Amino acid sequence: MNIKMKSTALPKKAAVTIVNERLNQVAAREALLDGVMGEIRFRRASNRIREGRQAAISLCAQDETGALVGTVQLWHVTADGLEGALLLGPLAVAPEHQGAGIGKALMQMAIGEALGRGFSSIILVGDPEYYARFGFSADLAARLAMPGPFERHRLQARELIPGALANARGVLKAAGVKLAATPLPWKRALKRKA
């Protein structure tokens, strides 16, 4: 996948391409997330699900110079009565590019990728007003919970297959591919910073 996006919200000279993340973009993604979200992202309940797992879908938005300006990742999750589901997050756009439609494009691409790969639903923790435009609802996630503190109204879901969440209940758990115990180079760099 290599999608070029030209948004009327972007300056005329700015063109953003959304691509599947490559290994050489991991450090830039982590730097972007550090800059936008800070260290608090590691203390969130959703990080318990992501930690030690490989993302199911990882997309990057890059400008015409190849610089990473946005990212979104989705992770395999399960719960009682829930199969083929993804947890979305983090979604971040570099501060100097916010408001230009990059986050919206990343969300649309992530949903499209999940649909195309046959996933059943997407769950996330985020701003209800922002994510409602993409079809997310707290009602669909009412019987689900995060593995740690979370704000109930911010836990939302979207069915990709009608009825996929009808029997889903309980605490979300990590699923999918586990990463090797040896930290990746960018993780070692993060530990040295601490």
Sequence and secondary structure as in RCSB ss.txt:
>XXXX:A:sequence
MNIKMKSTALPKKAAVTIVNERLNQVAAREALLDGVMGEIRFRRASNRIREGRQAAISLCAQDETGALVGTVQLW
HVTADGLEGALLLGPLAVAPEHQGAGIGKALMQMAIGEALGRGFSSIILVGDPEYYARFGFSADLAARLAMPGPF
ERHRLQARELIPGALANARGVLKAAGVKLAATPLPWKRALKRKA
>XXXX:A:secstr
 EEEE  TTS TT  EEEEE  GGGHHHHHHHHHHHH GGGGGSHHHHHHTTB  SEEEEEE TT  EEEEEEEE
EEEEETEEEEEEEEEEEE GGGTTSSHHHHHHHHHHHHHHHTT  EEEEES HHHHHTTT BSGGGTTEE SS  
 GGGEEEEESSTTTTTT EEEEEE S B  SS  HHHHHHHHH 
